[in-house]
C-alpha cells in the first residue's frame, strides 16, 4: 500500500526487533479497500475504508465519549442498513470534518444512495476519531483533502500497520504521564482468520489509556512505564494502590473524556443482517477487553464497527463468528503496538 507521507520521524534503531510477520488484513474479507494518509510533521493522519458495494453494518458503543459521526445510525433502531465508507482519523473532535473528503471522493464516482434528486447520490460515511493533539503541534490536523488522498491510495492489498494513517499519533498507557510514568506508542494493527469459506478480519487504531497485553500469555506488551524507564508500571496495580490511600494523596490521573480510545472495524465476508452485525460487534468487543487493561475507562471513547461485504452466503453460527472475531480483534490490537514506531517522548515496543 502506498503511504502518502515523508520518511518517519524516528528511523529504526540499531538492534531493534525484526519486522512483525503479517497476520492477515481487513482486506482479506474481499470487497474492501484501505488507504492511509500520514502527515509526519506531528505525526497524525487518517485511514479510509471503502467498499466495492454498499456494506451492511452494525456498531457497539461502550466507551464514555466516542468521537464519531453517523455511527449512531448503525444502531438497530435506525432503518439505515448499508454504508459506503469509513474514515478513521486523528485530530480529536475536529478531525471528524475530514469525512467530507471521503464523501466527495465517493460522490465524484456516483457512489451513494439514490436520493430521488437528479444527478445526486448521497454516500454514507461513518467517521471515528482519536485524540492525538498532544503529539507535536496540535494545530496540524487532517482535513477533507487529506482524507480524499487516503481514498486515492486505497487498495485491496495488505494493509500497512504501525504508525501510519489514523494511528500515526496514537499512544497507549498514558494515565500516569503527569506522575512521571511515560506511556508508549500505539498505532494501527490488522489481522484475519480464514476458516473454510468464512473470513473474519479486523483493523484497529489503538490509542487506549490502558496497557496492551499479549492476551494469549497475560503479559504486558506496551503501556505505562515506570519512572526510571526500566519496566512497566502495570496500570491496574497503580490504580489499586490509589484506592488504598487517602484521595488527597493521589497524584493526578489523566482520565479526561475524549483523550483516549480504541477504534475498531470488524469485517466478514459472510452475509449478515444489521442486527446480527450489532451482536457481532458486541462479541468482538470482548476481545479488546482481553488485550487492553484497564478498558472502557472514563476517558476512553471505544467503538466497534462491524461490517459484512456479503460475498458468501454460507450458513454459520453467529456465536462462532463472534468468538473468533474477538480473538482476531485482540490479535490486531497487539499488532498495532508491536509494529508502531516511536516518536519523541513515546517509546515503541520495537525500541525496548
Phi, psi and omega in degrees: 000140179281130176255118181277078183202165175276186179300138179307151183301316180242122180283168178301136181269156180301133176084005180289162183294157178293160179305144181284125181301149181296145174241021182097174185221162175303326182294348180294343180285346181082151177074018182220143177234145181231135177220145179248149159238128181237124175254105186281359180295330181265297012262164174203180180171190178212159181227124181257136176239117184241149182245139179296327174226156180309134183257137172288142186215150173221172186212154173228115178251112177237356180285162183289324186212073180291132173269106188210163173219133181068356179295330180298337178287349179272355178288154188303333182287347180270141180283353180287124183254329190240149175233164183247345179189165176226138172239123173254135187211157169274184176099004180063201182305329179294337181289344181297335179296341181293340180301338179300331179291325177288319177301315180297317180301315182288320180296324177301333181257014177057042176257129178148177179290140172286113187270003182076012178246131182307132175063025179236127171236140183246103177284137174260112182240118178277130178249145176212139187229156169246159174266110174238021188293341180277354179266110180070210183276105183295351176282346176272113183219154176283152178224194182304321181295319179292322177294323177298319179292326175297321177296318179297331181274353187293135177223170177263015179275187180300137182277130175291136183247171175100220185271066180225163175051225181295342180267003185302321182252014183288145178221163181222166176060047192246017182287340188243022181301320180292347178263007180085013177253099185289153174270196182225175184279132172259196181170202179256137175224154179212150181203162179210164175222131177246119183234095186065236179272358185263132175236132176233134184215165178212148171231132184229151167245115187258106181228042192277153177288327186275183177279154177255127185249144165287096192294340179283339182237350178077017181257147179284131178261319180208153179160201180297133181259156174292159183301329180275358177074012185268348182191191180268139179287338184062087188307317181298323179290322178297317179293325177297319177297320180303320182291340184266000180241167179300135182308323182293341182275348182288133174286164183304146177240120180280095187218031182285147179303148176076357186276343182214157180186160165248125171253128182221138171242123176250130183229156175214156175274350182286135178292121180225154175278169177300319180295318178296322180291329175298316177294321178299318178297320180296316180291319179298327181299333178293335176293324178296324179293338176283329187259351181231129180214122354285156182241158183054046178288176179300331183266348184278141176245046189304138179212137182239121177253127178249133183229151174233128175274350173064028181277349179230133178258017179300140180268118182224164177286129176295326177298318179295317178301314182296322180297317180285325177300323178297319179293317180296319178297316179298320178297318180297323179298314180295321179296327182301320181276330180287336180260358183289158177245133183291155172230171183307123178087353183226099182288145176260160178305319183292346178273346185284000000 
